[in-house]
Amino acid sequence: MAGDHPFSASVFIGTSLDGFIAREDGDIDWLTSRGAAAGGDLGYQDFIDGIDTVVMGRGTYEPALAYDPWPYEDKHVAVLSTTLDAGTDPRVTVHRDLDGLIRGLTERGTKSVYVDGGQTIRTFLRAGLVDEITITAVPVLLGTGLPLFGPIGGDVLLVHRSTRVYGAGVVQSTYGVLRQQDHPANGREGAC
Ligand SMILES: NC(=O)c1ccc[n+]([C@@H]2O[C@H](COP(=O)([O-])OP(=O)(O)OC[C@H]3O[C@@H](n4cnc5c(N)ncnc54)[C@H](OP(=O)(O)O)[C@@H]3O)[C@@H](O)[C@H]2O)c1
């Protein structure tokens, strides 16, 4: 249900087979170890080369502070948070809500956004702002953890674009998000 917006927004995220992006305590070793075992970067570099802006929630930003070097050097980084001190990290801009974020991105002339973090992805999905989703699923069941998906206010129709099987049983699938006017229920010929 992607609505009209001046930029494209893509999700590129790793999950357990049961749909978690991190353990409850934020641990993602179960993901990084299997990603490494699969070999290569699983398409990440090609993906991020095509985007100009990373949008993430505080829950993703805070662990990323430990990365050395900072992995988003040539990107604009916008963080969604109601609690983070704005202005303490010159590498990022902090936005208190989605409306302010969208205004900021639009004013900057943003063209392509990488949306990261479970809550933030769901915020974008609810607003109809996601255009493409790539999920890299690693073969492990965690049973519990921080979910990728949850309530999003209605069905989001997807179109399968590709699936690639990497080593170590890592399976990566990409889906396009159908825009409202393309929904079969919205008057296209042959709709039932
Ligand atoms: N598996 C992967 O590929 C992958 C990728 C990215 C992250 N992760 C992991 O996932 C975990 C973080 O995920 P998460 O589900 O906690 O989500 P998140 O979106 O990274 O962070 C959630 C926080 O973002 C802020 N936020 C989100 N939506 C907002 C909105 N509409 N308005 C204002 N603020 C908003 C809130 O911060 P405040 O509480 O400050 O308001 C919220 O607590 C981390 O452990 C990270 O390492 C894994």
The ligand as an SDF file (V2000), in Angstrom:
LIG
                    3D

 48 52  0  0  0  0  0  0  0  0999 V2000
   18.3180   -8.7110   12.1450 N   0  0  0  0  0  0  0  0  0  0  0  0
   18.6530   -7.5820   11.5770 C   0  0  0  0  0  0  0  0  0  0  0  0
   19.0270   -7.5120   10.3740 O   0  0  0  0  0  0  0  0  0  0  0  0
   18.5440   -6.3120   12.3770 C   0  0  0  0  0  0  0  0  0  0  0  0
   18.4790   -5.0770   11.7170 C   0  0  0  0  0  0  0  0  0  0  0  0
   18.2940   -3.9340   12.4880 C   0  0  0  0  0  0  0  0  0  0  0  0
   18.1930   -4.0290   13.8630 C   0  0  0  0  0  0  0  0  0  0  0  0
   18.2970   -5.2330   14.4560 N   0  0  0  0  0  0  0  0  0  0  0  0
   18.1680   -5.3510   15.9170 C   0  0  0  0  0  0  0  0  0  0  0  0
   16.8100   -5.0740   16.2480 O   0  0  0  0  0  0  0  0  0  0  0  0
   16.7460   -4.4270   17.5090 C   0  0  0  0  0  0  0  0  0  0  0  0
   15.9910   -3.1220   17.3780 C   0  0  0  0  0  0  0  0  0  0  0  0
   14.7240   -3.3220   16.8250 O   0  0  0  0  0  0  0  0  0  0  0  0
   13.3870   -2.6940   17.4480 P   0  0  0  0  0  0  0  0  0  0  0  0
   12.2410   -3.5530   17.1020 O   0  0  0  0  0  0  0  0  0  0  0  0
   13.6290   -2.3250   18.8580 O   0  0  0  0  0  0  0  0  0  0  0  0
   13.0920   -1.3830   16.6140 O   0  0  0  0  0  0  0  0  0  0  0  0
   13.7620    0.0120   16.2580 P   0  0  0  0  0  0  0  0  0  0  0  0
   12.8140    0.5580   15.2890 O   0  0  0  0  0  0  0  0  0  0  0  0
   15.1850   -0.1180   15.8740 O   0  0  0  0  0  0  0  0  0  0  0  0
   13.7420    0.9110   17.5940 O   0  0  0  0  0  0  0  0  0  0  0  0
   12.5670    1.1300   18.3320 C   0  0  0  0  0  0  0  0  0  0  0  0
   12.5950    2.5490   18.8700 C   0  0  0  0  0  0  0  0  0  0  0  0
   12.5600    3.4880   17.7930 O   0  0  0  0  0  0  0  0  0  0  0  0
   11.7430    4.5860   18.1350 C   0  0  0  0  0  0  0  0  0  0  0  0
   10.5860    4.6240   17.2430 N   0  0  0  0  0  0  0  0  0  0  0  0
   10.1080    3.6340   16.4230 C   0  0  0  0  0  0  0  0  0  0  0  0
    9.0240    4.0630   15.7650 N   0  0  0  0  0  0  0  0  0  0  0  0
    8.8030    5.3480   16.1620 C   0  0  0  0  0  0  0  0  0  0  0  0
    7.8400    6.3450   15.8450 C   0  0  0  0  0  0  0  0  0  0  0  0
    6.8400    6.1060   14.9860 N   0  0  0  0  0  0  0  0  0  0  0  0
    7.9160    7.5630   16.4620 N   0  0  0  0  0  0  0  0  0  0  0  0
    8.9200    7.8230   17.3360 C   0  0  0  0  0  0  0  0  0  0  0  0
    9.8660    6.9230   17.6800 N   0  0  0  0  0  0  0  0  0  0  0  0
    9.7960    5.7030   17.1010 C   0  0  0  0  0  0  0  0  0  0  0  0
   11.3540    4.3970   19.5830 C   0  0  0  0  0  0  0  0  0  0  0  0
   12.3890    5.0160   20.3540 O   0  0  0  0  0  0  0  0  0  0  0  0
   12.0800    5.7380   21.7790 P   0  0  0  0  0  0  0  0  0  0  0  0
   11.7740    4.6330   22.7410 O   0  0  0  0  0  0  0  0  0  0  0  0
   13.3100    6.5000   22.0850 O   0  0  0  0  0  0  0  0  0  0  0  0
   10.8870    6.6240   21.5320 O   0  0  0  0  0  0  0  0  0  0  0  0
   11.3940    2.8900   19.7400 C   0  0  0  0  0  0  0  0  0  0  0  0
   11.5770    2.4470   21.0660 O   0  0  0  0  0  0  0  0  0  0  0  0
   18.2030   -4.2410   17.9520 C   0  0  0  0  0  0  0  0  0  0  0  0
   18.5420   -5.2970   18.8150 O   0  0  0  0  0  0  0  0  0  0  0  0
   18.9900   -4.3260   16.6660 C   0  0  0  0  0  0  0  0  0  0  0  0
   20.3200   -4.7640   16.8510 O   0  0  0  0  0  0  0  0  0  0  0  0
   18.4460   -6.3890   13.7490 C   0  0  0  0  0  0  0  0  0  0  0  0
  1  2  1  0
  2  3  2  0
  2  4  1  0
  4  5  1  0
  4 48  2  0
  5  6  2  0
  6  7  1  0
  7  8  2  0
  8  9  1  0
  8 48  1  0
  9 10  1  0
  9 46  1  0
 10 11  1  0
 11 12  1  0
 11 44  1  0
 12 13  1  0
 13 14  1  0
 14 15  2  0
 14 16  1  0
 14 17  1  0
 17 18  1  0
 18 19  2  0
 18 20  1  0
 18 21  1  0
 21 22  1  0
 22 23  1  0
 23 24  1  0
 23 42  1  0
 24 25  1  0
 25 26  1  0
 25 36  1  0
 26 27  1  0
 26 35  1  0
 27 28  2  0
 28 29  1  0
 29 30  1  0
 29 35  2  0
 30 31  1  0
 30 32  2  0
 32 33  1  0
 33 34  2  0
 34 35  1  0
 36 37  1  0
 36 42  1  0
 37 38  1  0
 38 39  2  0
 38 40  1  0
 38 41  1  0
 42 43  1  0
 44 45  1  0
 44 46  1  0
 46 47  1  0
M  CHG  2   8   1  16  -1
M  END
$$$$
